[in-house]
Amino acid sequence: MTAPAAPRPIPKPEHCTADRLPDFVDLEDAPQLGPIALLQAALHVTSTMLDAQHSSVASVREAVAYEPHYPAVLLGRLVCDRCRELSELLVCYRTALNVQDQDDFDGSPF
């Protein structure tokens, strides 16, 4: 007869990160993560589609130099740049929330 296996430890849930959508526990702790996740998804789709639409130029500088008569190309590049910047800012915010949560938890239930 073999000895019963030791119970497996319950894994600690991951904190919500930029590459993982918030779950119920995340949203209960920080409800602002819901709209932030939606905004990040919208920013990603917007910049991806504008990149595809205006793939003839890779930067604002190229748009000004090579497509001066097509303001949509320049504006598309600018929107893509702002989408990426805002997305990076949201990642920093989500990371800061995660760090704050860890700092607040000292192991005490009170």
VEXGUFI-459196 format. One record per residue: residue in three letters; x, y, z of N, C-alpha, C, O, CB in turn. Coordinates in steps of 0.1 Angstrom, whole numbers, padded with zeros to 4 digits, always signed. Atoms other than C-alpha are relative to their C-alpha. Glycine has a CB too. Layout:
ALAXYZXYZXYZXYZXYZ ...
REM end
This chain:
MET+0008-0012+0000+0000+0000+0000+0009+0012+0000+0019+0013+0008-0010+0000+0012 THR-0008-0012+0001+0014+0034-0009-0006+0011+0008-0018+0011+0011+0001+0005-0015 ALA+0004-0011-0009+0012+0065+0012-0008+0010-0009-0005+0012-0021+0012+0007+0007 PRO+0008-0010+0008-0014+0091+0001+0009+0012-0004+0018+0016+0004-0012+0005+0008 ALA-0007-0011+0005+0000+0119-0019-0003+0013+0008-0014+0015+0012-0002+0003-0015 ALA+0002-0012-0007+0005+0152-0002-0009+0009-0008-0008+0010-0020+0014+0007+0003 PRO+0009-0009+0008-0021+0178-0011+0008+0010-0007+0018+0016-0002-0010+0007+0009 ARG-0006-0011+0008-0011+0202-0038-0003+0013+0005-0014+0016+0009-0004-0001-0015 PRO+0003-0014-0004-0007+0238-0028-0009+0007-0010-0008+0005-0022+0013+0008+0003 ILE+0009-0008+0009-0034+0261-0042+0009+0011-0005+0014+0019+0002-0012+0005+0008 PRO-0008-0010+0006-0017+0283-0067-0005+0014+0003-0017+0016+0003+0002-0002-0015 LYS+0004-0014-0002-0017+0320-0059-0005+0006-0013+0003+0004-0023+0011+0008+0007 PRO+0004-0006+0013-0037+0338-0086+0010+0011-0005+0015+0018+0003-0014+0006+0001 GLU-0008-0010+0006-0017+0359-0110-0007+0013+0001-0019+0014+0001+0003-0004-0015 HIS+0005-0013+0001-0021+0396-0108-0003+0003-0015+0004-0002-0024+0009+0011+0006 CYS+0003-0004+0013-0037+0411-0138+0012+0008-0006+0017+0018-0001-0013+0009+0000 THR-0011-0007+0007-0010+0422-0163-0005+0004-0013-0016+0002-0017+0012-0010-0001 ALA+0004-0006+0013-0010+0439-0196-0004-0011-0010-0011-0008-0020+0011+0009-0005 ASP+0002+0011+0010-0010+0406-0215-0011-0010+0005-0013-0020-0002+0013-0008-0003 ARG+0011+0009-0005-0038+0390-0194-0012+0009+0004-0011+0019+0010+0005-0008+0013 LEU+0012-0007-0003-0074+0402-0192-0003-0001+0015-0001-0012+0021-0012-0005-0009 PRO+0004+0001-0014-0087+0410-0158-0012-0010+0002-0020-0011-0006-0004+0014+0006 ASP+0011+0009-0003-0109+0384-0142-0009+0006+0011-0007+0017+0015+0005-0014+0005 PHE+0009-0005-0010-0136+0387-0115+0007+0006+0012+0004+0016+0017-0010-0011+0004 VAL-0007-0005-0012-0112+0390-0086+0007+0013-0003+0007+0022+0005+0010-0011+0004 ASP-0007-0013+0003-0091+0416-0104-0010+0012-0001-0007+0022+0004+0007-0002-0014 LEU+0010-0011+0001-0122+0436-0112-0006+0004+0013-0010+0015+0015-0011-0003-0010 GLU+0005-0003-0013-0135+0433-0077+0010+0009+0008+0006+0018+0015-0003-0013+0008 ASP-0010-0008-0006-0102+0447-0064+0003+0013-0006+0005+0023+0001+0013-0008+0001 ALA-0003-0012+0008-0097+0473-0091-0009+0001-0012-0005-0003-0023+0015+0000-0004 PRO+0010+0000+0011-0128+0479-0112+0004+0008-0012-0001+0006-0023-0013+0006+0005 GLN-0004-0009+0011-0110+0505-0133+0008-0009-0011+0010-0004-0022+0009+0011+0005 LEU-0007+0009+0010-0091+0475-0150-0009-0004-0011-0004-0007-0022+0005-0012+0008 GLY+0010+0004+0011-0123+0466-0170+0001+0010-0012+0004+0006-0023-0014+0000+0005 PRO+0000-0009+0011-0125+0498-0191+0014+0002-0005+0016+0004-0017-0005+0013+0004 ILE-0014-0002+0004-0087+0500-0192+0003-0012-0010+0010-0009-0020+0010+0000+0011 ALA-0002+0011+0009-0086+0465-0208-0007+0002-0013-0001-0001-0024-0004-0013+0007 LEU+0007-0003+0012-0112+0475-0233+0007+0011-0008+0008+0010-0021-0014+0005+0003 LEU-0007-0011+0006-0093+0507-0241+0013-0005-0007+0016-0002-0018+0003+0011+0009 GLN-0012+0006+0006-0061+0487-0246-0003-0008-0013+0005-0007-0022+0008-0008+0010 ALA+0004+0008+0012-0078+0463-0270-0004+0009-0012+0000+0007-0023-0012-0009+0003 ALA+0004-0009+0011-0093+0492-0290+0012+0007-0005+0013+0009-0017-0010+0011+0006 LEU-0012-0007+0005-0059+0510-0292+0008-0009-0008+0013-0005-0019+0008+0005+0012 HIS-0007+0010+0008-0043+0478-0304-0006-0002-0014+0001-0002-0024+0001-0013+0007 VAL+0007+0002+0013-0069+0473-0331+0001+0012-0009+0004+0011-0021-0015-0004+0002 THR-0001-0012+0008-0068+0509-0342+0014+0002-0006+0015+0004-0018-0003+0012+0009 SER-0014-0002+0005-0030+0511-0345+0003-0011-0011+0010-0008-0020+0010+0000+0011 THR-0003+0011+0010-0029+0477-0363-0007+0003-0013+0000+0001-0024-0005-0013+0006 MET+0007-0003+0013-0055+0487-0389+0005+0012-0007+0006+0012-0019-0015+0002+0003 LEU-0006-0011+0007-0040+0521-0395+0014-0003-0005+0018+0002-0016+0001+0012+0010 ASP-0013+0005+0005-0006+0505-0399-0002-0007-0013+0005-0005-0023+0008-0009+0010 ALA+0003+0007+0012-0021+0482-0425-0004+0010-0011+0000+0008-0023-0010-0011+0002 GLN+0005-0009+0010-0039+0510-0443+0011+0010-0005+0011+0013-0017-0011+0009+0006 HIS-0010-0009+0004-0009+0533-0444+0014-0006+0001+0023+0000+0006-0001+0013+0009 SER-0013+0007+0000+0019+0508-0448+0011+0006-0009+0022+0002-0008-0002-0014-0003 SER-0010-0006+0009+0036+0529-0474+0010+0009+0007+0021+0011+0002-0007+0008-0011 VAL-0009-0008-0008+0052+0550-0447+0001-0005+0014-0008-0011+0019-0004+0015+0000 ALA-0003+0006-0013+0068+0539-0415+0000+0010+0012+0000+0007+0023+0012-0008+0000 SER-0001-0010-0011+0070+0572-0396-0006+0013-0005-0010+0015-0016+0015+0002+0003 VAL+0006-0013+0003+0056+0607-0394+0010+0008-0009+0005+0015-0019-0002+0008+0013 ARG-0010-0007+0009+0089+0620-0410-0002-0005-0014-0002+0004-0024+0014-0003+0005 GLU+0002+0004+0013+0083+0598-0440-0013+0005-0006-0014+0008-0018+0000-0016-0001 ALA+0013-0005+0005+0047+0609-0443+0001+0014-0004-0005+0018-0015-0011-0002+0011 VAL-0002-0014+0004+0057+0645-0444+0008+0001-0013+0005+0009-0021+0007+0008+0012 ALA-0009-0001+0012+0085+0639-0469-0006-0006-0013-0004+0000-0023+0013-0007+0004 TYR+0004+0008+0012+0069+0614-0493-0015+0001-0003-0019-0002-0014+0003-0014+0002 GLU+0015-0001+0002+0031+0620-0489-0006+0013+0004-0016+0013+0011-0007-0012+0007 PRO+0005-0013-0005+0027+0657-0483-0014+0004-0004-0020+0013+0002+0010+0011-0004 HIS+0013-0004+0005-0005+0660-0503-0011-0010+0005-0023-0008+0001+0000+0000-0015 TYR+0009+0009-0005-0022+0632-0484+0000+0001+0016+0006-0007+0022+0003-0015-0004 PRO+0000-0002-0015-0030+0645-0448-0005-0013+0007-0001-0015+0019-0009+0011+0003 ALA+0005+0012-0007-0048+0612-0440+0012-0010+0004+0012-0016+0014-0010-0008-0008 VAL-0012+0008-0003-0014+0594-0442+0007+0005+0012+0011-0003+0022+0010-0001-0012 LEU-0007-0006-0011+0003+0618-0418-0009-0001+0013-0004-0005+0023+0002+0015-0003 LEU+0008+0001-0011-0027+0618-0395-0001-0014+0005-0002-0017+0017-0014+0006-0003 GLY+0001+0014-0004-0029+0580-0395+0013-0004+0007+0012-0011+0017-0001-0008-0013 ARG-0013+0002-0007+0008+0579-0385+0000+0006+0014+0004-0001+0024+0012+0005-0008 LEU+0001-0007-0013+0002+0604-0357-0010-0008+0010-0007-0009+0021-0005+0014-0002 VAL+0009+0008-0009-0028+0584-0344+0006-0013+0005+0005-0017+0016-0013-0003-0008 CYS-0007+0012-0004-0008+0552-0344+0010+0003+0011+0011-0005+0020+0007-0006-0013 ASP-0010-0004-0010+0020+0569-0325-0007+0003+0014-0002-0002+0024+0008+0012-0004 ARG+0007-0003-0012-0005+0582-0299-0006-0012+0006-0007-0014+0018-0011+0011-0002 CYS+0006+0013-0005-0022+0548-0296+0010-0008+0007+0008-0013+0018-0006-0008-0012 ARG-0011+0007-0007+0011+0532-0288+0004+0006+0013+0007-0001+0023+0012-0002-0010 GLU-0004-0008-0012+0020+0559-0263-0010-0002+0011-0006-0005+0023+0002+0015-0003 LEU+0010+0002-0010-0013+0556-0245+0000-0014+0005-0002-0017+0017-0014+0004-0006 SER-0001+0014-0004-0011+0518-0245+0011-0002+0010+0010-0009+0020+0001-0009-0012 GLU-0011+0001-0009+0023+0520-0229-0003+0006+0014+0001+0001+0024+0013+0006-0006 LEU+0004-0006-0012+0010+0544-0203-0010-0008+0008-0008-0009+0020-0006+0014-0003 LEU+0010+0008-0007-0019+0521-0195+0008-0013+0006+0004-0017+0017-0011-0005-0009 VAL-0008+0011-0006+0006+0492-0190+0007+0004+0012+0008-0003+0022+0010-0005-0011 CYS-0007-0006-0012+0026+0514-0166-0010+0001+0012-0007-0002+0023+0007+0013-0003 TYR+0010-0002-0010-0006+0522-0147-0004-0014+0006-0005-0015+0018-0013+0007-0006 ARG+0004+0013-0005-0016+0485-0145+0012-0006+0009+0009-0013+0019-0004-0009-0011 THR-0011+0005-0008+0019+0476-0133+0001+0007+0013+0004+0001+0024+0013+0003-0008 ALA-0001-0008-0012+0018+0504-0107-0011-0005+0010-0009-0006+0022-0002+0015-0002 LEU+0010+0005-0008-0015+0490-0094+0004-0014+0006+0002-0016+0018-0013-0002-0008 ASN-0005+0013-0005+0001+0455-0091+0010+0002+0011+0009-0005+0021+0006-0008-0012 VAL-0010-0003-0010+0030+0469-0072-0006+0005+0013-0002+0001+0024+0011+0010-0005 GLN+0006-0006-0012+0008+0489-0049-0007-0011+0008-0007-0011+0020-0010+0011-0005 ASP+0007+0011-0006-0013+0458-0042+0010-0009+0008+0007-0013+0019-0008-0009-0010 GLN-0010+0009-0007+0018+0438-0033+0006+0008+0012+0009+0001+0023+0011-0004-0009 ASP-0005-0008-0012+0031+0467-0010-0010+0000+0011-0006+0000+0023+0004+0014-0005 ASP+0010-0001-0010-0002+0469+0008-0002-0014+0008-0007-0013+0019-0013+0004-0006 PHE+0002+0013-0006-0002+0431+0016+0012-0003+0008+0023-0006+0003-0003-0011-0011 ASP-0011+0004-0009+0019+0424+0046-0001-0013+0006+0007-0017+0015+0001+0011+0011 GLY+0001+0014-0005+0007+0389+0053-0010+0000+0011-0014-0011+0016+0013-0005+0004 SER+0009-0001-0011-0017+0401+0080-0014+0001-0005-0017+0008-0015+0003+0012+0009 PRO+0014-0001+0004-0055+0396+0076-0006+0013+0004-0018+0015-0001-0008-0012+0005 PHE+0006-0012-0005-0061+0429+0093+0008+0012-0004+0005+0024-0001-0002+0000+0015 
REM end
